[in-house]
């Protein structure tokens, strides 16, 4: 009895373990999906035109530029009005946009800006007139060949070449004697683009220029002009120390019906320079020597796409045609006996 009492008395009885309290997880409240802000819709053309009259010059500048990039012809009239804006950047962007739009109705107001106080605006006008392509502005542009700013002079010379108006020839010939080598180079290219045979002899002195780039560009221009009297002047350049000059001479001689430069072009067909290989391939097409076909065929697998394209064009000019592949006849299976 005593033993039973000892084990049943509360002082001696073992306490039951208290169960662990498991923390309750808070209820997950579903959240609405995040709203991604949508970019504002771009302004319409009408809104951009309206912004050209904003009091904020930066907004006017941006609108003038955007209208050109969008190629919106309905904005031409509004852009012409902006050419008189008091802020230089606004005027310049309007000039660029009118050029991109090829807006012929803007030719007269643009030529008036050739005397703008800002040289970058004058340069932009000269470039824009080249995009528009009205040959009537040649007379006005020739005056800009004497602009105090080099950028304006260079742009005017390049545009005169694009316009191909013979009215510009006397002024461009005068530029062949300019102190600035880049101006002489631009004049050579422009005269080559105009391609008037009367300037052939005016270009001969530049074949002896110290700068090889000027010699090669002059040789190339003489090929574009295609005057037979240039043959005797070009032939010595086949032995020039500069390979670009040699190749330009070979190619121009080829255009004149002279194959004397064939070995030069053939040699440079293997040059490491990608542009030289491509030009050499092009020159072989001009020279017209069919025996160049096997050498050109080797470059049909050239790693450079530019070279491969030049090769294919020259091969076609030389009368080459790709070989036709005959489908193989399947082998006959012997019949079982």
C-alpha positions, 0 to 999 in steps of 0.5 A: 500500500505504501508503495502504491501511495508513493507512486500515486502521490502527486509529489512523486508522480511523473508529469506529462510533457507539455505538447510543443506549441506550433506557431501558426503561419499568417494567412497569405493574402493574394496581392494584385499583379504589379502594374507595369507603367506603359510608355506614353504614346509618341506625339502625332505628326500634328502635335509635332508640327504644333510643338515647332511653335513652342516657347521651349527651344529644346522642344522645337529642336526635338520636333524639327528633328523627329519630323525629318526622321519620320519622313513626314512630307506634310511638315515641309511648310512648317519646317520652312517657317522654322528656318528663321528660328532665333535658336541655331540648333532649331534652324539646323535641325530643320535644315537637316529634316528638309534635306532628308525629305528631299523637299524641293520647295525648300531650295530657295529658303535653304540657299538663303541660309548659306550666309547664316552666321553659324558655320555648322548651319551653313555646312548643313545647308550644303549637305541638305542641298545635295540630298535634294539634288537640284542642279540649279543651286550649283552657282550659289554653292560655288561661292561657298568654296571660298567660305572661311570655314573648312567644313562648309567648303568641303560640304559645298565641294562634295555637293557640287560633285553630286549635282554634276552641273558643269557650271561648277567646273571652273571653281572646282578646277581652281580648288585643285590648287588649294593649299588644303590637301583635303580640299584638293581631294574633294575637288578631284572627286567632284570633277571625276563625278561631273566627268567632263573631258575638258578638265583632263589636263587640269588633273595631270599635275596632281598625279605627281602629288606627294600624297599617295591618296591624292595620286590614287584619287586623281588616277581613279577620277581620270578613269571616270572621265574616260578621256583617251589622252589620259593613257600616257599620264596613267601608264607611269603610275603602274610602277608607283611605290604605292600599291593603291596608286598602281591599282587605281591606274590599272583600273582606269587604264582598263576603263580606257580600253588599255590592258597594260595594268592587267599584271598589277591587278592580278598581283593585288588580287592576292593582297591581304587587304580586303578592300584591295582584293575587292578593287583588284577583282573589280579592276579585272572586270574593267580590264576585260581580260578573260584569262583572269577568270581562273584566278577570279574563280579561286576567290569565289570562296574568299572569307570576305563577302565584299570580295566575293561579291566583287568577284562574282560581278567581274566574272559575269562581266567577263562572260563566265557562267557558273558550271551546271551540276548534273544530278548523279544517277543512282547506282543500279542494284543487281538483280538476284538470279 
